[in-house]
Amino acid sequence: MRPYLGGAMQDAFAWARGTHVLMMASDLETDPSAVKDLAREGAEGYDVVTATRWAGKGRFHGYAPLKYV
């Protein structure tokens, strides 16, 4: 097993089986209820599907102002 987050991700991709891989931050940055929509988009043939809280009506409360910089 490789160290740190990057190593963990490399190991996870190497061990993954199936047609899709879902990456989610442990702080629930992506709403778990969006998983079914992400999977549906992937099943439609897209190579990469992503979610963002910064587009449309997405909001994030309590974001440290320094992180905006």
PDB file of N, CA, C and O in Angstrom:
ATOM      1  N   MET A   1       0.837  -1.181   0.000  1.00  0.00           N
ATOM      2  CA  MET A   1       0.000   0.000   0.000  1.00  0.00           C
ATOM      3  C   MET A   1       0.884   1.247   0.000  1.00  0.00           C
ATOM      4  O   MET A   1       1.898   1.328   0.693  1.00  0.00           O
ATOM      5  N   ARG A   2       0.454   2.206  -0.803  1.00  0.00           N
ATOM      6  CA  ARG A   2       1.219   3.444  -0.950  1.00  0.00           C
ATOM      7  C   ARG A   2       0.777   4.467   0.099  1.00  0.00           C
ATOM      8  O   ARG A   2      -0.373   4.452   0.537  1.00  0.00           O
ATOM      9  N   PRO A   3       1.683   5.346   0.495  1.00  0.00           N
ATOM     10  CA  PRO A   3       1.335   6.324   1.538  1.00  0.00           C
ATOM     11  C   PRO A   3       0.541   7.519   1.004  1.00  0.00           C
ATOM     12  O   PRO A   3       0.536   7.805  -0.193  1.00  0.00           O
ATOM     13  N   TYR A   4      -0.111   8.187   1.912  1.00  0.00           N
ATOM     14  CA  TYR A   4      -0.807   9.453   1.678  1.00  0.00           C
ATOM     15  C   TYR A   4      -2.023   9.280   0.774  1.00  0.00           C
ATOM     16  O   TYR A   4      -2.300   8.184   0.287  1.00  0.00           O
ATOM     17  N   LEU A   5      -2.734  10.365   0.561  1.00  0.00           N
ATOM     18  CA  LEU A   5      -3.962  10.323  -0.226  1.00  0.00           C
ATOM     19  C   LEU A   5      -3.698   9.891  -1.663  1.00  0.00           C
ATOM     20  O   LEU A   5      -4.435   9.069  -2.206  1.00  0.00           O
ATOM     21  N   GLY A   6      -2.659  10.435  -2.282  1.00  0.00           N
ATOM     22  CA  GLY A   6      -2.352  10.063  -3.665  1.00  0.00           C
ATOM     23  C   GLY A   6      -2.070   8.581  -3.807  1.00  0.00           C
ATOM     24  O   GLY A   6      -2.525   7.945  -4.758  1.00  0.00           O
ATOM     25  N   GLY A   7      -1.326   8.032  -2.871  1.00  0.00           N
ATOM     26  CA  GLY A   7      -1.036   6.599  -2.893  1.00  0.00           C
ATOM     27  C   GLY A   7      -2.289   5.767  -2.685  1.00  0.00           C
ATOM     28  O   GLY A   7      -2.487   4.746  -3.344  1.00  0.00           O
ATOM     29  N   ALA A   8      -3.124   6.208  -1.771  1.00  0.00           N
ATOM     30  CA  ALA A   8      -4.379   5.492  -1.521  1.00  0.00           C
ATOM     31  C   ALA A   8      -5.252   5.484  -2.770  1.00  0.00           C
ATOM     32  O   ALA A   8      -5.884   4.476  -3.085  1.00  0.00           O
ATOM     33  N   MET A   9      -5.286   6.602  -3.475  1.00  0.00           N
ATOM     34  CA  MET A   9      -6.097   6.666  -4.702  1.00  0.00           C
ATOM     35  C   MET A   9      -5.523   5.753  -5.778  1.00  0.00           C
ATOM     36  O   MET A   9      -6.275   5.074  -6.476  1.00  0.00           O
ATOM     37  N   GLN A  10      -4.202   5.729  -5.920  1.00  0.00           N
ATOM     38  CA  GLN A  10      -3.582   4.838  -6.904  1.00  0.00           C
ATOM     39  C   GLN A  10      -3.901   3.383  -6.581  1.00  0.00           C
ATOM     40  O   GLN A  10      -4.234   2.603  -7.473  1.00  0.00           O
ATOM     41  N   ASP A  11      -3.798   3.021  -5.306  1.00  0.00           N
ATOM     42  CA  ASP A  11      -4.120   1.651  -4.899  1.00  0.00           C
ATOM     43  C   ASP A  11      -5.589   1.336  -5.177  1.00  0.00           C
ATOM     44  O   ASP A  11      -5.913   0.263  -5.686  1.00  0.00           O
ATOM     45  N   ALA A  12      -6.467   2.269  -4.841  1.00  0.00           N
ATOM     46  CA  ALA A  12      -7.896   2.044  -5.041  1.00  0.00           C
ATOM     47  C   ALA A  12      -8.226   1.828  -6.515  1.00  0.00           C
ATOM     48  O   ALA A  12      -9.006   0.938  -6.854  1.00  0.00           O
ATOM     49  N   PHE A  13      -7.635   2.639  -7.391  1.00  0.00           N
ATOM     50  CA  PHE A  13      -7.891   2.452  -8.827  1.00  0.00           C
ATOM     51  C   PHE A  13      -7.353   1.108  -9.306  1.00  0.00           C
ATOM     52  O   PHE A  13      -7.977   0.458 -10.145  1.00  0.00           O
ATOM     53  N   ALA A  14      -6.222   0.692  -8.792  1.00  0.00           N
ATOM     54  CA  ALA A  14      -5.650  -0.597  -9.188  1.00  0.00           C
ATOM     55  C   ALA A  14      -6.531  -1.758  -8.728  1.00  0.00           C
ATOM     56  O   ALA A  14      -6.615  -2.776  -9.415  1.00  0.00           O
ATOM     57  N   TRP A  15      -7.182  -1.620  -7.588  1.00  0.00           N
ATOM     58  CA  TRP A  15      -8.004  -2.701  -7.031  1.00  0.00           C
ATOM     59  C   TRP A  15      -9.446  -2.672  -7.528  1.00  0.00           C
ATOM     60  O   TRP A  15     -10.162  -3.666  -7.414  1.00  0.00           O
ATOM     61  N   ALA A  16      -9.867  -1.552  -8.071  1.00  0.00           N
ATOM     62  CA  ALA A  16     -11.272  -1.400  -8.477  1.00  0.00           C
ATOM     63  C   ALA A  16     -11.629  -2.384  -9.583  1.00  0.00           C
ATOM     64  O   ALA A  16     -10.817  -2.683 -10.459  1.00  0.00           O
ATOM     65  N   ARG A  17     -12.845  -2.872  -9.523  1.00  0.00           N
ATOM     66  CA  ARG A  17     -13.377  -3.769 -10.549  1.00  0.00           C
ATOM     67  C   ARG A  17     -14.720  -3.212 -10.988  1.00  0.00           C
ATOM     68  O   ARG A  17     -15.420  -2.567 -10.207  1.00  0.00           O
ATOM     69  N   GLY A  18     -15.067  -3.458 -12.215  1.00  0.00           N
ATOM     70  CA  GLY A  18     -16.355  -2.978 -12.717  1.00  0.00           C
ATOM     71  C   GLY A  18     -16.153  -1.957 -13.815  1.00  0.00           C
ATOM     72  O   GLY A  18     -15.058  -1.818 -14.359  1.00  0.00           O
ATOM     73  N   THR A  19     -17.212  -1.248 -14.134  1.00  0.00           N
ATOM     74  CA  THR A  19     -17.180  -0.316 -15.250  1.00  0.00           C
ATOM     75  C   THR A  19     -17.017   1.138 -14.821  1.00  0.00           C
ATOM     76  O   THR A  19     -16.687   1.990 -15.646  1.00  0.00           O
ATOM     77  N   HIS A  20     -17.243   1.433 -13.546  1.00  0.00           N
ATOM     78  CA  HIS A  20     -17.197   2.813 -13.075  1.00  0.00           C
ATOM     79  C   HIS A  20     -16.458   2.898 -11.741  1.00  0.00           C
ATOM     80  O   HIS A  20     -16.432   1.940 -10.969  1.00  0.00           O
ATOM     81  N   VAL A  21     -15.868   4.044 -11.488  1.00  0.00           N
ATOM     82  CA  VAL A  21     -15.244   4.336 -10.199  1.00  0.00           C
ATOM     83  C   VAL A  21     -15.840   5.646  -9.700  1.00  0.00           C
ATOM     84  O   VAL A  21     -15.868   6.637 -10.430  1.00  0.00           O
ATOM     85  N   LEU A  22     -16.311   5.653  -8.473  1.00  0.00           N
ATOM     86  CA  LEU A  22     -16.870   6.864  -7.868  1.00  0.00           C
ATOM     87  C   LEU A  22     -15.925   7.346  -6.786  1.00  0.00           C
ATOM     88  O   LEU A  22     -15.617   6.616  -5.844  1.00  0.00           O
ATOM     89  N   MET A  23     -15.468   8.574  -6.927  1.00  0.00           N
ATOM     90  CA  MET A  23     -14.592   9.177  -5.916  1.00  0.00           C
ATOM     91  C   MET A  23     -15.401  10.223  -5.162  1.00  0.00           C
ATOM     92  O   MET A  23     -16.024  11.097  -5.765  1.00  0.00           O
ATOM     93  N   MET A  24     -15.383  10.125  -3.838  1.00  0.00           N
ATOM     94  CA  MET A  24     -16.074  11.108  -3.011  1.00  0.00           C
ATOM     95  C   MET A  24     -15.192  11.466  -1.831  1.00  0.00           C
ATOM     96  O   MET A  24     -14.541  10.600  -1.246  1.00  0.00           O
ATOM     97  N   ALA A  25     -15.172  12.746  -1.481  1.00  0.00           N
ATOM     98  CA  ALA A  25     -14.426  13.185  -0.307  1.00  0.00           C
ATOM     99  C   ALA A  25     -15.146  12.720   0.953  1.00  0.00           C
ATOM    100  O   ALA A  25     -16.375  12.670   0.991  1.00  0.00           O
ATOM    101  N   SER A  26     -14.394  12.390   1.956  1.00  0.00           N
ATOM    102  CA  SER A  26     -14.981  11.876   3.192  1.00  0.00           C
ATOM    103  C   SER A  26     -15.732  12.948   3.977  1.00  0.00           C
ATOM    104  O   SER A  26     -16.461  12.626   4.915  1.00  0.00           O
ATOM    105  N   ASP A  27     -15.563  14.215   3.606  1.00  0.00           N
ATOM    106  CA  ASP A  27     -16.290  15.284   4.300  1.00  0.00           C
ATOM    107  C   ASP A  27     -17.640  15.571   3.645  1.00  0.00           C
ATOM    108  O   ASP A  27     -18.281  16.580   3.938  1.00  0.00           O
ATOM    109  N   LEU A  28     -18.063  14.675   2.760  1.00  0.00           N
ATOM    110  CA  LEU A  28     -19.347  14.786   2.057  1.00  0.00           C
ATOM    111  C   LEU A  28     -19.455  16.064   1.246  1.00  0.00           C
ATOM    112  O   LEU A  28     -20.516  16.686   1.181  1.00  0.00           O
ATOM    113  N   GLU A  29     -18.361  16.444   0.635  1.00  0.00           N
ATOM    114  CA  GLU A  29     -18.349  17.603  -0.253  1.00  0.00           C
ATOM    115  C   GLU A  29     -19.393  17.418  -1.357  1.00  0.00           C
ATOM    116  O   GLU A  29     -20.059  18.375  -1.752  1.00  0.00           O
ATOM    117  N   THR A  30     -19.532  16.192  -1.849  1.00  0.00           N
ATOM    118  CA  THR A  30     -20.572  15.854  -2.811  1.00  0.00           C
ATOM    119  C   THR A  30     -21.735  15.225  -2.050  1.00  0.00           C
ATOM    120  O   THR A  30     -21.538  14.293  -1.271  1.00  0.00           O
ATOM    121  N   ASP A  31     -22.925  15.724  -2.271  1.00  0.00           N
ATOM    122  CA  ASP A  31     -24.121  15.196  -1.614  1.00  0.00           C
ATOM    123  C   ASP A  31     -24.329  13.744  -2.052  1.00  0.00           C
ATOM    124  O   ASP A  31     -24.434  13.480  -3.250  1.00  0.00           O
ATOM    125  N   PRO A  32     -24.390  12.801  -1.114  1.00  0.00           N
ATOM    126  CA  PRO A  32     -24.576  11.389  -1.483  1.00  0.00           C
ATOM    127  C   PRO A  32     -25.829  11.139  -2.315  1.00  0.00           C
ATOM    128  O   PRO A  32     -25.889  10.158  -3.056  1.00  0.00           O
ATOM    129  N   SER A  33     -26.820  12.002  -2.206  1.00  0.00           N
ATOM    130  CA  SER A  33     -28.022  11.805  -3.014  1.00  0.00           C
ATOM    131  C   SER A  33     -27.754  12.036  -4.499  1.00  0.00           C
ATOM    132  O   SER A  33     -28.586  11.675  -5.331  1.00  0.00           O
ATOM    133  N   ALA A  34     -26.611  12.631  -4.850  1.00  0.00           N
ATOM    134  CA  ALA A  34     -26.253  12.861  -6.255  1.00  0.00           C
ATOM    135  C   ALA A  34     -25.648  11.626  -6.911  1.00  0.00           C
ATOM    136  O   ALA A  34     -25.470  11.604  -8.128  1.00  0.00           O
ATOM    137  N   VAL A  35     -25.331  10.604  -6.131  1.00  0.00           N
ATOM    138  CA  VAL A  35     -24.651   9.422  -6.674  1.00  0.00           C
ATOM    139  C   VAL A  35     -25.472   8.778  -7.784  1.00  0.00           C
ATOM    140  O   VAL A  35     -24.918   8.411  -8.820  1.00  0.00           O
ATOM    141  N   LYS A  36     -26.774   8.635  -7.590  1.00  0.00           N
ATOM    142  CA  LYS A  36     -27.586   7.981  -8.620  1.00  0.00           C
ATOM    143  C   LYS A  36     -27.566   8.782  -9.926  1.00  0.00           C
ATOM    144  O   LYS A  36     -27.557   8.193 -11.006  1.00  0.00           O
ATOM    145  N   ASP A  37     -27.560  10.113  -9.840  1.00  0.00           N
ATOM    146  CA  ASP A  37     -27.493  10.941 -11.046  1.00  0.00           C
ATOM    147  C   ASP A  37     -26.132  10.808 -11.721  1.00  0.00           C
ATOM    148  O   ASP A  37     -26.054  10.740 -12.948  1.00  0.00           O
ATOM    149  N   LEU A  38     -25.066  10.772 -10.937  1.00  0.00           N
ATOM    150  CA  LEU A  38     -23.725  10.594 -11.500  1.00  0.00           C
ATOM    151  C   LEU A  38     -23.610   9.237 -12.201  1.00  0.00           C
ATOM    152  O   LEU A  38     -23.051   9.142 -13.293  1.00  0.00           O
ATOM    153  N   ALA A  39     -24.140   8.199 -11.569  1.00  0.00           N
ATOM    154  CA  ALA A  39     -24.087   6.858 -12.159  1.00  0.00           C
ATOM    155  C   ALA A  39     -24.897   6.798 -13.445  1.00  0.00           C
ATOM    156  O   ALA A  39     -24.482   6.160 -14.412  1.00  0.00           O
ATOM    157  N   ARG A  40     -26.054   7.461 -13.461  1.00  0.00           N
ATOM    158  CA  ARG A  40     -26.881   7.476 -14.663  1.00  0.00           C
ATOM    159  C   ARG A  40     -26.133   8.138 -15.827  1.00  0.00           C
ATOM    160  O   ARG A  40     -26.156   7.636 -16.951  1.00  0.00           O
ATOM    161  N   GLU A  41     -25.475   9.257 -15.551  1.00  0.00           N
ATOM    162  CA  GLU A  41     -24.705   9.943 -16.585  1.00  0.00           C
ATOM    163  C   GLU A  41     -23.569   9.055 -17.087  1.00  0.00           C
ATOM    164  O   GLU A  41     -23.311   8.999 -18.289  1.00  0.00           O
ATOM    165  N   GLY A  42     -22.896   8.369 -16.184  1.00  0.00           N
ATOM    166  CA  GLY A  42     -21.819   7.465 -16.587  1.00  0.00           C
ATOM    167  C   GLY A  42     -22.331   6.333 -17.460  1.00  0.00           C
ATOM    168  O   GLY A  42     -21.673   5.931 -18.420  1.00  0.00           O
ATOM    169  N   ALA A  43     -23.509   5.822 -17.122  1.00  0.00           N
ATOM    170  CA  ALA A  43     -24.093   4.730 -17.904  1.00  0.00           C
ATOM    171  C   ALA A  43     -24.490   5.185 -19.308  1.00  0.00           C
ATOM    172  O   ALA A  43     -24.640   4.359 -20.209  1.00  0.00           O
ATOM    173  N   GLU A  44     -24.660   6.485 -19.496  1.00  0.00           N
ATOM    174  CA  GLU A  44     -25.017   7.011 -20.816  1.00  0.00           C
ATOM    175  C   GLU A  44     -23.800   7.105 -21.739  1.00  0.00           C
ATOM    176  O   GLU A  44     -23.921   7.499 -22.899  1.00  0.00           O
ATOM    177  N   GLY A  45     -22.631   6.744 -21.216  1.00  0.00           N
ATOM    178  CA  GLY A  45     -21.463   6.660 -22.077  1.00  0.00           C
ATOM    179  C   GLY A  45     -20.397   7.715 -21.857  1.00  0.00           C
ATOM    180  O   GLY A  45     -19.391   7.728 -22.566  1.00  0.00           O
ATOM    181  N   TYR A  46     -20.592   8.593 -20.899  1.00  0.00           N
ATOM    182  CA  TYR A  46     -19.569   9.603 -20.634  1.00  0.00           C
ATOM    183  C   TYR A  46     -18.354   8.964 -19.967  1.00  0.00           C
ATOM    184  O   TYR A  46     -18.497   8.077 -19.126  1.00  0.00           O
ATOM    185  N   ASP A  47     -17.170   9.413 -20.341  1.00  0.00           N
ATOM    186  CA  ASP A  47     -15.941   8.902 -19.737  1.00  0.00           C
ATOM    187  C   ASP A  47     -15.709   9.487 -18.353  1.00  0.00           C
ATOM    188  O   ASP A  47     -15.197   8.800 -17.468  1.00  0.00           O
ATOM    189  N   VAL A  48     -16.080  10.748 -18.157  1.00  0.00           N
ATOM    190  CA  VAL A  48     -15.908  11.429 -16.875  1.00  0.00           C
ATOM    191  C   VAL A  48     -17.195  12.178 -16.549  1.00  0.00           C
ATOM    192  O   VAL A  48     -17.754  12.879 -17.392  1.00  0.00           O
ATOM    193  N   VAL A  49     -17.649  12.017 -15.324  1.00  0.00           N
ATOM    194  CA  VAL A  49     -18.812  12.747 -14.825  1.00  0.00           C
ATOM    195  C   VAL A  49     -18.380  13.407 -13.526  1.00  0.00           C
ATOM    196  O   VAL A  49     -17.765  12.757 -12.681  1.00  0.00           O
ATOM    197  N   THR A  50     -18.687  14.670 -13.352  1.00  0.00           N
ATOM    198  CA  THR A  50     -18.273  15.368 -12.143  1.00  0.00           C
ATOM    199  C   THR A  50     -19.409  16.202 -11.582  1.00  0.00           C
ATOM    200  O   THR A  50     -20.332  16.581 -12.302  1.00  0.00           O
ATOM    201  N   ALA A  51     -19.335  16.479 -10.314  1.00  0.00           N
ATOM    202  CA  ALA A  51     -20.312  17.336  -9.645  1.00  0.00           C
ATOM    203  C   ALA A  51     -19.578  18.543  -9.083  1.00  0.00           C
ATOM    204  O   ALA A  51     -18.394  18.463  -8.754  1.00  0.00           O
ATOM    205  N   THR A  52     -20.275  19.645  -8.976  1.00  0.00           N
ATOM    206  CA  THR A  52     -19.689  20.838  -8.370  1.00  0.00           C
ATOM    207  C   THR A  52     -20.749  21.566  -7.559  1.00  0.00           C
ATOM    208  O   THR A  52     -21.917  21.615  -7.945  1.00  0.00           O
ATOM    209  N   ARG A  53     -20.340  22.116  -6.459  1.00  0.00           N
ATOM    210  CA  ARG A  53     -21.261  22.910  -5.644  1.00  0.00           C
ATOM    211  C   ARG A  53     -21.214  24.373  -6.050  1.00  0.00           C
ATOM    212  O   ARG A  53     -21.950  25.188  -5.496  1.00  0.00           O
ATOM    213  N   TRP A  54     -20.367  24.718  -7.001  1.00  0.00           N
ATOM    214  CA  TRP A  54     -20.151  26.118  -7.384  1.00  0.00           C
ATOM    215  C   TRP A  54     -20.996  26.548  -8.570  1.00  0.00           C
ATOM    216  O   TRP A  54     -21.026  27.737  -8.887  1.00  0.00           O
ATOM    217  N   ALA A  55     -21.679  25.640  -9.233  1.00  0.00           N
ATOM    218  CA  ALA A  55     -22.457  25.993 -10.420  1.00  0.00           C
ATOM    219  C   ALA A  55     -23.952  26.017 -10.102  1.00  0.00           C
ATOM    220  O   ALA A  55     -24.405  25.363  -9.163  1.00  0.00           O
ATOM    221  N   GLY A  56     -24.694  26.755 -10.871  1.00  0.00           N
ATOM    222  CA  GLY A  56     -26.141  26.782 -10.724  1.00  0.00           C
ATOM    223  C   GLY A  56     -26.571  27.252  -9.355  1.00  0.00           C
ATOM    224  O   GLY A  56     -26.139  28.298  -8.872  1.00  0.00           O
ATOM    225  N   LYS A  57     -27.428  26.464  -8.738  1.00  0.00           N
ATOM    226  CA  LYS A  57     -27.965  26.818  -7.422  1.00  0.00           C
ATOM    227  C   LYS A  57     -27.144  26.234  -6.274  1.00  0.00           C
ATOM    228  O   LYS A  57     -27.535  26.341  -5.112  1.00  0.00           O
ATOM    229  N   GLY A  58     -26.022  25.625  -6.592  1.00  0.00           N
ATOM    230  CA  GLY A  58     -25.181  25.035  -5.557  1.00  0.00           C
ATOM    231  C   GLY A  58     -24.670  26.085  -4.582  1.00  0.00           C
ATOM    232  O   GLY A  58     -24.347  27.206  -4.975  1.00  0.00           O
ATOM    233  N   ARG A  59     -24.599  25.722  -3.334  1.00  0.00           N
ATOM    234  CA  ARG A  59     -24.130  26.629  -2.289  1.00  0.00           C
ATOM    235  C   ARG A  59     -23.252  25.861  -1.303  1.00  0.00           C
ATOM    236  O   ARG A  59     -23.365  24.644  -1.156  1.00  0.00           O
ATOM    237  N   PHE A  60     -22.395  26.591  -0.651  1.00  0.00           N
ATOM    238  CA  PHE A  60     -21.577  26.008   0.404  1.00  0.00           C
ATOM    239  C   PHE A  60     -21.502  27.013   1.523  1.00  0.00           C
ATOM    240  O   PHE A  60     -21.011  28.125   1.328  1.00  0.00           O
ATOM    241  N   HIS A  61     -21.971  26.649   2.672  1.00  0.00           N
ATOM    242  CA  HIS A  61     -22.007  27.546   3.822  1.00  0.00           C
ATOM    243  C   HIS A  61     -20.821  27.269   4.742  1.00  0.00           C
ATOM    244  O   HIS A  61     -20.456  26.116   4.970  1.00  0.00           O
ATOM    245  N   GLY A  62     -20.232  28.328   5.260  1.00  0.00           N
ATOM    246  CA  GLY A  62     -19.139  28.172   6.201  1.00  0.00           C
ATOM    247  C   GLY A  62     -17.783  27.968   5.549  1.00  0.00           C
ATOM    248  O   GLY A  62     -16.842  27.526   6.209  1.00  0.00           O
ATOM    249  N   TYR A  63     -17.665  28.282   4.266  1.00  0.00           N
ATOM    250  CA  TYR A  63     -16.400  28.119   3.550  1.00  0.00           C
ATOM    251  C   TYR A  63     -15.438  29.207   4.008  1.00  0.00           C
ATOM    252  O   TYR A  63     -15.793  30.386   4.018  1.00  0.00           O
ATOM    253  N   ALA A  64     -14.242  28.826   4.382  1.00  0.00           N
ATOM    254  CA  ALA A  64     -13.253  29.774   4.879  1.00  0.00           C
ATOM    255  C   ALA A  64     -12.915  30.798   3.788  1.00  0.00           C
ATOM    256  O   ALA A  64     -12.547  30.410   2.679  1.00  0.00           O
ATOM    257  N   PRO A  65     -13.034  32.094   4.084  1.00  0.00           N
ATOM    258  CA  PRO A  65     -12.748  33.115   3.076  1.00  0.00           C
ATOM    259  C   PRO A  65     -11.373  32.988   2.435  1.00  0.00           C
ATOM    260  O   PRO A  65     -11.214  33.311   1.258  1.00  0.00           O
ATOM    261  N   LEU A  66     -10.388  32.529   3.178  1.00  0.00           N
ATOM    262  CA  LEU A  66      -9.045  32.379   2.636  1.00  0.00           C
ATOM    263  C   LEU A  66      -9.020  31.357   1.486  1.00  0.00           C
ATOM    264  O   LEU A  66      -8.209  31.482   0.569  1.00  0.00           O
ATOM    265  N   LYS A  67      -9.892  30.361   1.529  1.00  0.00           N
ATOM    266  CA  LYS A  67      -9.924  29.354   0.482  1.00  0.00           C
ATOM    267  C   LYS A  67     -10.423  29.910  -0.854  1.00  0.00           C
ATOM    268  O   LYS A  67     -10.161  29.326  -1.906  1.00  0.00           O
ATOM    269  N   TYR A  68     -11.132  31.019  -0.813  1.00  0.00           N
ATOM    270  CA  TYR A  68     -11.571  31.641  -2.057  1.00  0.00           C
ATOM    271  C   TYR A  68     -10.394  32.213  -2.835  1.00  0.00           C
ATOM    272  O   TYR A  68     -10.462  32.365  -4.055  1.00  0.00           O
ATOM    273  N   VAL A  69      -9.334  32.524  -2.137  1.00  0.00           N
ATOM    274  CA  VAL A  69      -8.183  33.191  -2.767  1.00  0.00           C
ATOM    275  C   VAL A  69      -7.370  32.219  -3.513  1.00  0.00           C
ATOM    276  O   VAL A  69      -6.360  32.588  -4.111  1.00  0.00           O
TER     277      VAL A  69
END
